Amino acid sequence: MLLIAALLTAVVIAIHVYIVLIETVLFRTRGRKVFRIKEGQVDALAPLMSNQGCYNGFLAAMLAVGLLHPDAHIGRAFVVFGLVCVAIAGVWGAATVSRRILAVQTAPAGLALIAWLAA
């Protein structure tokens, strides 16, 4: 079960690395399409999205530190806390932005969290 938990967490990390990219360096191209932003709004929203991408990067980093930490107990604490943060952010995003966030962000984090708690 520990291997499944780690693999699911790696998936959450990969999702967040992608989110960081589309909210920062790819926002004016791919990010605009993913978030369904009108061309006229891109310049105004780019700084906000970049800031949001920074926070998503911190979530990915926290999870990566947890998976790679040499002390299993500390690593697990990082991962569990990170997954809870991702799940909460996903619920908030679904409530305020788009329900798609539940499938893209919350569900993978929730599955990974369940796997860690069962391991």
Beta strands, then each sheet from edge to edge (+ up, - down):
end
